[in-house]
Amino acid sequence: MPLKLALTPRLSYFILLAALALLVCIHSGSKVATASSVIDARNDALDREVGGQIHRYLRESKWTAEQEDGSPEARAIGVKLSAATVLQKLINSQPTKKLSTRAMEILTSNNQRATDKLFASLGVWEVESKLFASTPYQKWAASVMKSYKKNPEKGQAAIFSTLVRHHGDDILAKLVSEAQPTATAITTAKKIESMQIDNWITNRKSEEDIYKLLKLDADKEGLLRNPLLNTWVSFVKKLDNEDPYNLLLLKLRKPNDEEALAHMLIAAKGDSLTSSVVRNLENALLTAWLRDGKTTGDVAKLLRLNADKGESFLRSAALPTWLSYIRQRNKDPNKVLFLELQNRFSDAELARVLVAASRDKNVKINVTALQKLQLSKWHGRGDTADDIFRHLGLSKEGEELLESSVFNTWVSYVKLVDYTNTDALVFSVMKKHYSDEILAKMIAQAKTSVLTRALASKLAAEMWRSPGKSADDIFKFFQLDKTGDDLFEAPMFDAWILYVERLNKYEKHPDKFALFTELEKRFDYVDLARMLSHAKIQAEMKGHSVERLFRLRNQQFDQWMNQKRLDPGRVAALVAEQPRDIRNNGVVLGFYDFYKANGGSPLY
């Protein structure tokens, strides 16, 4: 009957050695008694391993030879042929060939044995964390790679072999996933991880095998933060059979209902350790919902968005997930969200909600896109600038108008209605609802705030240009005539400057120095220079910006030099008319620097 033998690695190694020894003896023409004794010894050993099957097979062959020829030579020939045939079959069998190769590698690998011994002697086995950044590991790895310098790939394999035999797959995977903090350690860990994954694939491990090996099935609460989850994902990707996130989703959906799973993922989004896995897992969940035919309403309910009222709706952490699902359905998420908001709020309420959302760091959606949709809606139905002014309640804000949260929303709409004449349209609407006195007060108030100062200046300039008031009229209206030497520090002075510049722009022959032409109607030009010098010193002492004052001073000095034809000597003489004024030096030195820097006579 044919030989049936379960070839364990241990048995195969033994058979291989026995076969090699026997064939050497037969090939060299050993005596029959010697060959027989070798075979008998091998058969005794094999009999003990596998219940005597090979022993009986060889005995039957030997007995057959004796029957055919009773001579010792014939028996020897019979033993030689039958034993050699059986052993040759064993040697040529595929499992034995593979195991023989492995056996020879292990038996002849002095470097591997040295690698293991060095691992022990350097105390690498004692390192329990941050293995790849540790000094023992780095010394050991460097020494191993040096001994394998002609074949570095085998050196890496020897290192991996020692690590996996000492630590086991699960502990080694944990050490790899926790590799830190150096770039070298991380690179080393990635190489080891790649070899480990290749080893699992070679050994035909399934995704479920590795999921359990890494004990991910036992870490339900901390699964998404478990660094070994990334190792499992990398393994499944390399298997290239299924999407790892679809498989993970199936595992997570078993113990959790849809709502709990969705909120678990939403809560994990803010964690930097989980963001990558969570993002891909959420995409898998959205795809599953799409495949199941869930509507946007179904998902909104599942995410409990219907329970969020008022402004909290836009702050909901679940809102971005809902918008992502809308995008999966090939719809514009901003348009769908805007329709939902329209059902919840009036025009004025929605405008205020959107402004508040734009300033709230907890809102993770594109608020600007929603604001543009609201402006387009108003424009599409033909609303005028005055209509929206009233809809937003701006006609009732009074002196606090410029500080209203929706004032800028209205100005944006005015730009959409008439971009080229925005300022004129803004002021015409404002004047329709407020008197000049109230407008002046609100502008003065707005000038005290850094946030509204620039806007107040523009409003003031445009506001007073339309009725044809002179620069002097507005100077009095802003009560700048009562500021004395503190003129340049007055809150409304900038608004008056802007008004003067606007008036000058419409003149047939604009005056380059219109501002100082107007000021000189009230002040001596040398006194103006002294006032500017003093204002600059005061601003520097208070830590305020002096850029505006420098610009004004340079404009005045430009006028002196090019229109009044003054030079440093003439200026020194002018200020000397009031020799005790401590502001004189600032004027003289300032003009001298300007004169020299702008092509003045080299005589100075």
C-alpha positions in Angstrom: 0.0 0.0 0.0 1.3 3.6 -0.6 3.1 5.4 2.1 1.0 7.8 4.2 2.9 10.1 6.4 2.0 13.4 8.2 5.2 15.4 7.8 5.7 17.6 10.7 8.7 20.0 10.6 10.6 18.0 13.2 10.0 14.7 11.4 10.9 16.1 8.0 14.2 17.5 9.3 15.0 14.1 10.8 14.1 12.3 7.6 16.2 14.7 5.6 19.3 14.1 7.7 18.7 10.3 7.7 18.4 10.4 3.9 21.5 12.4 3.4 23.5 10.1 5.6 22.2 6.9 4.0 22.7 8.1 0.4 26.3 9.0 1.2 26.9 5.5 2.6 25.2 3.8 -0.4 27.0 6.0 -2.9 30.4 5.2 -1.4 29.9 1.3 -1.6 29.7 0.6 2.1 29.3 -3.0 3.2 25.8 -4.5 3.2 25.9 -5.0 6.9 26.7 -1.3 7.5 24.0 -0.1 5.1 21.5 -2.4 6.7 22.4 -1.3 10.2 22.0 2.4 9.2 18.6 1.7 7.7 17.6 -0.3 10.7 18.6 2.5 13.0 16.8 5.1 11.0 13.7 2.8 10.8 13.7 2.4 14.6 13.7 6.1 15.0 11.0 6.7 12.4 8.9 3.9 14.0 8.9 5.7 17.2 7.8 9.0 15.5 5.0 7.8 13.2 3.9 4.4 14.6 6.1 2.2 12.5 4.6 2.9 9.1 8.0 3.6 7.4 9.6 0.7 9.3 7.1 -1.8 8.1 7.4 -0.5 4.5 11.2 -1.0 4.5 10.9 -4.4 6.1 8.5 -5.6 3.4 10.9 -4.4 0.8 13.9 -6.2 2.4 11.9 -9.4 2.9 10.9 -9.4 -0.8 14.6 -9.2 -1.8 15.5 -12.2 0.4 12.8 -14.3 -1.2 14.1 -13.6 -4.7 17.7 -14.4 -3.9 18.9 -15.7 -0.6 22.4 -14.6 -1.0 23.8 -11.7 1.2 24.6 -9.8 -2.0 21.1 -10.0 -3.2 19.8 -8.9 0.1 22.1 -6.0 0.1 21.0 -5.0 -3.4 17.4 -5.3 -2.3 17.9 -3.1 0.6 19.9 -0.6 -1.4 17.3 -0.3 -4.1 14.2 -0.3 -2.0 15.5 2.0 0.8 17.0 4.4 -1.7 13.8 4.6 -3.6 11.7 5.3 -0.5 14.1 7.9 0.8 14.5 9.5 -2.6 10.7 9.9 -2.8 10.7 11.5 0.6 13.5 13.9 -0.3 11.8 14.8 -3.6 8.4 15.4 -2.0 7.4 19.2 -2.1 6.9 19.7 1.7 10.3 18.1 2.4 12.0 20.2 -0.2 10.6 23.4 1.4 11.4 22.3 4.9 14.9 21.1 3.9 15.7 24.6 2.5 14.5 26.1 5.8 16.4 23.6 7.8 19.6 24.2 5.9 19.2 28.0 6.4 18.7 27.6 10.1 21.5 25.1 10.6 24.0 27.1 8.6 22.9 30.6 9.8 25.7 31.5 12.2 24.8 35.2 11.8 21.3 34.6 13.0 22.5 32.8 16.1 24.9 35.7 16.6 22.1 38.1 16.2 20.0 36.4 18.9 23.0 36.3 21.3 23.8 39.9 20.8 20.1 40.8 21.4 20.4 39.2 24.8 23.8 40.5 25.7 23.0 44.1 24.9 19.8 43.9 27.0 17.5 44.8 24.1 15.0 42.4 25.5 14.7 44.5 28.6 13.4 47.6 26.8 9.7 47.8 27.2 8.8 51.1 25.5 10.2 53.4 22.8 12.2 50.4 21.7 13.5 51.8 18.4 14.8 55.0 20.0 16.6 53.2 22.7 20.4 52.9 22.9 20.5 49.1 23.3 18.3 48.6 20.1 20.3 51.1 18.1 23.6 49.4 19.0 22.2 46.0 18.3 20.7 46.9 15.0 23.9 48.7 13.8 26.0 45.6 14.7 23.6 43.2 12.9 23.6 45.3 9.8 27.4 45.5 9.8 27.6 41.7 9.9 25.2 41.5 7.0 26.7 44.4 5.0 26.9 42.4 1.8 23.2 41.5 2.1 21.4 44.2 4.1 18.0 42.7 3.2 18.9 39.5 5.1 20.1 41.8 7.9 16.7 43.4 8.2 15.1 39.9 8.1 17.4 38.7 10.9 16.5 41.7 13.1 12.8 41.1 12.4 13.1 37.3 13.1 14.7 38.0 16.5 12.1 40.6 17.4 9.1 38.6 16.5 10.4 35.4 18.2 11.1 37.3 21.4 8.1 39.7 21.6 5.5 37.9 19.7 3.3 39.5 16.9 1.0 41.4 19.2 3.7 43.0 21.4 5.9 43.8 18.4 3.0 45.5 16.7 2.4 47.6 19.8 6.0 48.7 20.0 5.9 49.6 16.3 2.7 51.6 16.7 4.0 53.6 19.6 7.4 54.4 18.0 8.6 57.8 19.0 10.0 60.4 19.3 12.8 60.6 16.6 12.4 60.5 12.9 14.9 57.6 12.7 12.9 55.6 15.2 9.7 56.2 13.2 11.4 55.2 9.9 12.7 52.0 11.6 9.2 51.2 13.0 7.7 51.6 9.5 10.1 49.1 8.1 9.4 46.6 10.8 5.7 47.1 10.4 6.0 46.5 6.6 7.9 43.2 7.2 5.4 42.1 9.9 2.5 42.7 7.5 4.3 40.8 4.7 4.9 38.0 7.1 1.2 37.8 8.1 0.2 37.8 4.4 2.8 35.0 3.7 1.3 33.0 6.5 -2.2 33.5 5.0 -3.6 35.5 8.0 -7.0 37.0 7.5 -8.2 40.4 8.5 -10.1 38.8 11.3 -7.0 36.9 12.5 -5.0 40.1 12.8 -8.0 42.0 14.3 -8.0 39.5 17.1 -4.2 39.2 17.3 -4.0 42.9 18.0 -6.8 42.6 20.5 -8.9 45.2 18.8 -12.0 43.2 19.4 -11.5 43.6 23.1 -11.1 47.4 23.0 -14.5 48.6 22.0 -14.5 51.8 24.1 -11.0 53.0 23.0 -10.9 51.4 19.6 -10.7 54.6 17.5 -7.8 55.9 19.6 -6.0 52.6 19.6 -2.8 53.1 17.6 -2.9 49.4 16.5 -6.0 50.2 14.5 -3.8 51.9 11.9 -1.7 48.7 11.8 -4.8 46.7 11.0 -5.9 49.2 8.4 -2.5 49.0 6.7 -2.6 45.2 6.7 -6.1 45.1 5.1 -5.1 47.6 2.5 -2.1 45.4 1.5 -4.4 42.4 1.3 -6.2 44.4 -1.3 -9.4 42.3 -1.0 -11.7 44.7 0.8 -11.9 48.3 1.9 -10.7 48.4 5.6 -13.1 51.1 6.6 -16.1 49.2 5.2 -15.0 46.1 7.2 -14.5 48.3 10.3 -17.9 49.8 9.8 -19.5 46.3 9.8 -17.7 45.5 13.1 -18.8 48.8 14.7 -22.4 48.6 13.5 -23.0 45.3 15.3 -23.0 46.6 18.9 -24.2 50.2 18.1 -27.3 51.6 16.5 -26.9 54.1 13.7 -27.5 57.1 15.9 -25.0 56.1 18.5 -22.4 55.2 15.9 -22.8 58.5 14.1 -22.4 60.5 17.3 -19.4 58.4 18.3 -17.6 59.4 15.1 -18.6 63.0 15.4 -17.2 63.1 19.0 -14.0 61.6 17.8 -13.4 64.1 14.9 -11.8 66.7 17.2 -9.1 64.2 18.3 -5.9 64.5 16.3 -5.1 60.9 17.0 -8.3 59.7 15.4 -9.1 62.3 12.7 -7.7 60.3 9.7 -9.4 57.0 10.6 -12.7 58.8 11.6 -12.8 60.8 8.4 -12.5 57.6 6.3 -14.9 55.7 8.5 -17.5 58.5 8.3 -17.2 58.4 4.5 -17.9 54.7 4.6 -21.0 55.3 6.9 -22.3 58.1 4.6 -21.9 55.7 1.6 -23.8 53.0 3.5 -26.7 55.4 4.2 -26.8 56.4 0.6 -26.9 52.7 -0.4 -29.7 52.2 2.1 -31.7 55.0 0.5 -31.8 57.4 3.5 -33.1 60.9 2.7 -31.5 64.1 4.0 -34.5 64.3 6.4 -33.8 60.8 7.6 -30.2 61.7 8.3 -31.1 65.0 10.0 -33.4 63.2 12.3 -30.8 60.4 13.0 -28.2 63.1 13.9 -30.8 64.8 16.2 -30.5 68.1 14.2 -34.3 68.6 14.5 -33.8 69.0 18.3 -31.5 72.0 17.9 -33.3 75.3 18.0 -32.2 78.8 17.3 -28.5 79.7 16.9 -27.5 76.3 18.5 -28.4 74.7 15.2 -25.4 76.2 13.4 -23.1 75.3 16.3 -24.2 71.6 16.2 -21.1 69.3 15.8 -23.4 67.0 13.7 -24.1 69.7 11.1 -21.0 69.2 9.0 -21.8 65.4 8.8 -25.3 66.2 7.5 -23.8 68.6 4.9 -21.3 65.9 3.8 -24.3 63.5 3.3 -26.1 66.2 1.2 -22.9 66.5 -0.9 -22.9 62.6 -1.3 -26.4 63.0 -2.8 -24.9 65.4 -5.4 -26.8 68.4 -4.0 -25.4 71.8 -3.0 -25.1 71.6 0.8 -25.2 75.4 1.3 -28.4 75.8 -0.7 -30.1 72.9 1.2 -29.0 74.4 4.5 -30.1 77.9 3.6 -33.6 76.6 2.8 -33.7 74.9 6.2 -32.6 78.2 7.9 -35.3 80.1 6.0 -37.9 77.8 7.5 -36.6 78.5 11.0 -35.9 82.3 10.9 -37.2 85.6 9.5 -34.9 87.7 7.3 -33.7 89.9 10.1 -33.3 87.0 12.5 -31.4 85.0 9.9 -29.1 87.9 9.2 -28.3 88.3 12.9 -27.8 84.5 13.3 -25.4 84.4 10.4 -23.3 87.4 11.7 -23.1 85.7 15.2 -22.1 82.4 13.5 -19.4 84.1 11.6 -17.8 85.2 14.9 -18.3 81.9 16.7 -15.2 79.6 16.5 -17.4 76.6 17.3 -19.3 77.0 14.0 -17.6 74.7 11.4 -19.5 75.6 8.3 -19.1 78.1 5.5 -21.1 81.0 6.9 -20.0 83.5 4.1 -21.6 81.3 1.5 -24.9 81.4 3.4 -24.7 85.2 3.7 -24.2 85.5 0.0 -27.3 83.3 -0.6 -29.3 85.6 1.5 -28.2 88.7 -0.3 -28.9 87.0 -3.7 -32.4 86.1 -2.4 -33.1 89.8 -1.5 -31.8 91.0 -4.9 -33.7 88.3 -6.7 -37.0 89.5 -5.4 -36.2 93.1 -6.2 -35.7 94.5 -2.7 -34.3 98.1 -2.6 -31.6 99.3 -0.2 -34.3 101.1 1.8 -36.4 97.9 2.0 -33.6 95.9 3.5 -32.6 98.8 5.8 -36.1 98.6 7.3 -36.4 94.8 7.2 -33.3 94.5 9.3 -34.6 97.0 11.8 -31.8 99.5 11.2 -34.2 102.4 11.1 -34.7 102.0 14.8 -31.1 101.7 15.9 -30.6 105.4 16.5 -27.2 106.6 17.5 -26.0 103.0 17.7 -26.7 102.3 14.0 -23.0 101.9 13.0 -22.5 99.4 15.8 -25.4 97.2 14.8 -24.3 93.6 14.0 -26.3 93.7 10.7 -25.2 97.1 9.5 -22.3 95.6 7.5 -24.7 93.1 6.1 -26.9 95.9 4.8 -23.8 97.7 3.3 -22.9 94.5 1.5 -26.4 94.4 0.0 -26.1 98.1 -1.1 -22.8 97.2 -2.9 -24.7 94.4 -4.7 -27.4 96.8 -5.8 -25.1 99.7 -6.9 -21.4 98.9 -6.6 -20.2 102.2 -8.3 -22.3 104.5 -6.1 -22.4 102.6 -2.9 -21.4 105.5 -0.6 -24.0 107.9 -2.1 -26.8 105.3 -1.8 -25.8 104.4 1.8 -26.1 108.0 2.9 -29.2 108.8 1.0 -31.0 105.9 2.8 -29.6 106.9 6.2 -30.6 110.5 5.8 -34.1 109.4 5.0 -34.4 107.9 8.5 -32.2 110.1 10.6 -31.6 113.9 11.1 -28.3 115.6 10.6 -27.9 116.0 14.4 -28.4 112.3 15.1 -26.1 111.3 12.2 -23.4 113.6 13.5 -23.7 112.1 17.0 -23.5 108.5 15.7 -20.5 109.4 13.6 -18.8 111.1 16.5 -19.5 108.0 18.7 -18.2 105.6 15.9 -14.9 107.6 15.7 -14.1 106.5 19.3 -13.9 102.8 18.3 -11.1 101.3 16.3 -13.6 98.9 14.6 -15.8 101.7 13.3 -13.4 104.7 12.9 -12.7 104.3 9.2 -16.3 103.8 8.4 -17.3 106.9 10.4 -14.9 109.0 8.4 -16.3 107.8 5.1 -19.8 108.3 6.3 -19.1 111.9 7.5 -17.4 112.9 4.3 -20.2 111.7 2.0 -22.9 112.8 4.3 -21.9 116.5 4.3 -20.9 116.7 0.7 -24.4 116.2 -0.7 -26.2 119.3 0.7 -23.4 121.6 -0.4 -22.0 122.6 3.0 -18.5 124.2 3.0 -15.5 122.8 4.7 -15.8 125.6 7.3 -19.4 124.7 7.9 -18.5 121.1 8.7 -15.5 122.3 10.8 -17.9 124.2 13.0 -20.5 121.4 13.0 -18.0 118.9 14.3 -17.0 121.6 16.9 -13.4 121.5 15.8 -13.3 125.3 16.3 -13.3 124.6 20.1 -10.4 122.2 20.2 -7.6 124.8 20.2 -4.1 123.4 20.1 -5.5 119.9 20.4 -7.0 120.0 17.0 -5.0 117.2 15.5 -6.0 114.9 18.4 -9.7 115.5 18.1 -11.8 112.4 17.2 -13.7 114.1 14.3 -10.6 115.7 12.7 -10.1 112.8 10.4 -13.7 112.9 9.2 -13.3 116.6 8.4 -10.0 115.8 6.5 -11.9 113.3 4.4 -14.7 115.8 3.7 -12.2 118.4 2.6 -10.5 115.9 0.3 -13.9 114.9 -1.2 -14.8 118.6 -1.8 -11.4 119.2 -3.5 -11.8 116.2 -5.7 -14.8 117.8 -7.4 -13.1 121.2 -7.9 -12.2 122.2 -11.5 -8.6 122.7 -10.4 -7.9 120.6 -7.3 -5.5 122.1 -4.8 -2.7 119.8 -3.8 -2.6 121.5 -0.4 -6.3 122.0 0.1 -6.3 120.7 3.7 -3.7 123.3 4.9 -5.3 126.0 2.7 -8.5 125.5 4.7 -6.7 125.3 8.1 -4.8 128.5 7.4 -8.1 130.3 7.3 -8.3 129.7 11.0 -4.6 129.2 12.1 -1.2 130.8 11.5 0.8 128.3 9.4 3.7 128.3 11.8 1.4 127.7 14.7 -0.1 124.8 12.8 3.4 123.3 12.5 3.9 123.8 16.3 0.6 122.0 17.0 1.6 119.1 14.8 5.0 118.8 16.5 3.3 118.7 19.9 0.6 116.2 18.8 3.4 113.9 17.5 5.3 114.0 20.8 2.0 113.3 22.8 1.2 110.3 20.5 4.6 108.8 21.0 4.4 109.2 24.8 1.0 107.5 24.8 2.2 104.7 22.5 -0.2 105.7 19.7 0.6 105.5 16.0 2.2 108.6 14.6 2.0 107.6 11.0 -1.0 109.9 10.3 0.7 112.9 12.0 3.9 112.3 10.0 1.9 112.3 6.8 0.2 115.6 7.7 3.6 117.2 8.7 5.2 116.1 5.4 2.3 117.6 3.5 2.7 120.9 5.3 6.5 120.9 4.8 5.9 120.1 1.1 3.7 123.2 0.9 6.3 125.3 2.6 9.1 124.2 0.4 7.4 124.2 -3.0 4.5 126.7 -2.6 5.8 129.2 0.0 9.4 128.7 -1.1 10.7 128.5 2.4 14.2 127.1 3.4 15.6 126.1 6.8 17.0 129.6 7.4 13.7 131.3 6.7 11.8 128.7 8.9 14.3 129.3 11.8 13.6 133.0 11.6 9.8 132.5 11.6 9.8 130.4 14.7 12.2 132.7 16.4 9.4 135.3 16.5 8.2 133.3 19.6 11.5 132.3 21.1 10.1 130.8 24.3 7.8 128.3 22.6 9.3 124.8 23.4 7.7 123.4 20.3 10.1 125.4 18.0 12.9 122.9 17.9 10.7 120.2 16.7 9.5 122.3 13.8 13.0 123.6 12.8 14.7 120.1 13.0 11.8 118.4 11.3 11.7 120.8 8.3 15.5 120.7 8.0 15.4 116.8 7.6 12.5 117.0 5.1 14.3 119.8 3.1 17.5 117.8 2.8 15.7 114.5 2.0 13.7 116.2 -0.8 16.3 117.9 -2.9 16.8 121.1 -1.0 19.8 123.4 -1.5 23.1 121.8 -0.6 24.0 125.1 1.2 22.1 123.7 4.2 
